[in-house]
Amino acid sequence: MVCYPFPATLSEMPADTPKYRPLERFWPYADLPEQPTDEELIAIDPDLQDALFGPRPRPFSITLSFPRLDIPNFDRALEIARASAEFREVGSGAAHRYRARFLSSDAAQLKALFELVGRSDLTDVLIDDRPVPYARTLWLPLVWFLLHR
């Protein structure tokens, strides 16, 4: 921004004065929608969703969250994860993670994915999008019982 000293007369105005006056609005923010998009609402943490919109019934789900792993069948793992009820990639760089949510009716796909990525300590198991104690050792074996129905 160029500041000019106040001239004593109009004839003393410098030749490089602006040719137009900018609009009085906040340009980078003028075109944003007032309501969040569906994608933004999906990405909100479940606790924040409950606080903003009230508790809503959701089906029981188990989410596997894992980074890029150096395993031989990682492409197959991503293929299974993308076929889940909900698949997201979050973060960037070293914090990049894949999140695959499975419903109780998808126990076979959950087990297939967990057999590929579950050996890594970097894989997180979330119950209804929350880390809970014994998720690997108690909750997942309980879901495996659904396979024998």
N, C-alpha and C positions, 0 to 999 in steps of 0.2 A: 504494500500500500504506500503510495506516495503522498506526502504531506506538503502542502504549499503554504508559505506565509500569507497572511491576509493582505491583499493589495490595497493600496490607498485609493486607486481608481480602477475602473474596469479595463482601461487601456493597458494597465500593467500586468494583466493576466498572462501567464506564460503560455507559449504556443502549444505545449503538450498536455493541455487540460483534457480530461476524459470527454469523449464524444457522447457517452450515454451514462445514465445513472442506473446502477444495478437494482433489480427488484428487491424489496425488503422481505425476503423469505429465507428460510433455512434450506438451501438448495439440496444438500445430500439427503435430507430426511423428508423431503416433501412428497415423495412418491411411495412411501412405505404404507402398506395396508394397516388399517386400524385394528383389525382382528387377526389373530394368528392363523396360519394356514393349517391344514390337516396334518401335514408332515411335522410342523413345529409342535402341534399338540401331542402327536405320538411320541416325540422325542422327550417330552417332559417327564421328569421323575415321577413315579406313581404316588409318592407321598405328597408332592406338590400338586399333582392332579386332584387328589382328594381334598387338599386344602382349598384349591381354587374353585372346584366344581362340585364338591361334596362327594361322599363315598358312592362309588358305583360298583355294582356286582361285576366281577371279572372271573373268567374261568381259571381254575387251578392251572398253573404253568410252571415249567422248569426251564431255566435259561442257562445255556452254556456260553461263557464268554472266554475267548481265547485269542492270543496274538498269533502272528505268523510263526508257525512252528517248523523246525527243520526235521520233518518226518517224511518217509517215502510216499505215503498216500495222502498228502495234504490237499491235493486237488480233489480227490474223492471226498475228503472231509468238507471242503467248501461246497461241493455239489450237494451233499446231504444237508448242510446248514442252510443253503439257499432255498431248499425245498421245505423248510420248516414253516410253522404257522406265521412267524415274523422273523425276518432277518435284517440286521442292520450292521453297518460298519461305522465305528465311532473312533474319534481321535485321529492323530496323524503322527508320522514319524515313529519313534520308539513306543509311543502310547497308542498306536493303532491296534484296535481289537475288533474281532468279529463277534456278534451276539446273535445267537439262534434260540428262539423261544419255541418250546414244544408244549402242546397240550397233553393231557393224560391219554387221549386217544392215539397219540403219536409215539407211544412207548418204544416201538421197534426202531423207528428212526433215531430217537434219542439215544438208545443203547448203541446203535451202529456208530453214531458220531462220537459218543463218549469212549467207545473202544479205540477210536483213532486218536482223539486229542486228550483223553482223560489221564493218560500216563504222565503228562506234563504238570508240574506244580504251578505253572502259570495259568492253567485253566481254572476258571471259577465256575462254581455251580450255584445258581441263584434260584431260590424258591419264591415264586411270585415277585420276581425282580428284587429280592432282598437276600443278602448273605445270611444264612442261618447256620447254627452249629450242626455238625454231623451231616451236612448236605450230601457229601460223597459216600459216607459209610452207612447212613441210615435211610435217607430219603430216596436215593437212586435205587438201592435194592428193593425198597417197597414198590417202586414203580415197575421194576422188572417183574414183579408178581402179576402185573396186568397182562404180561405177554402170554401167560398160561391159561387165560380165560377162554 
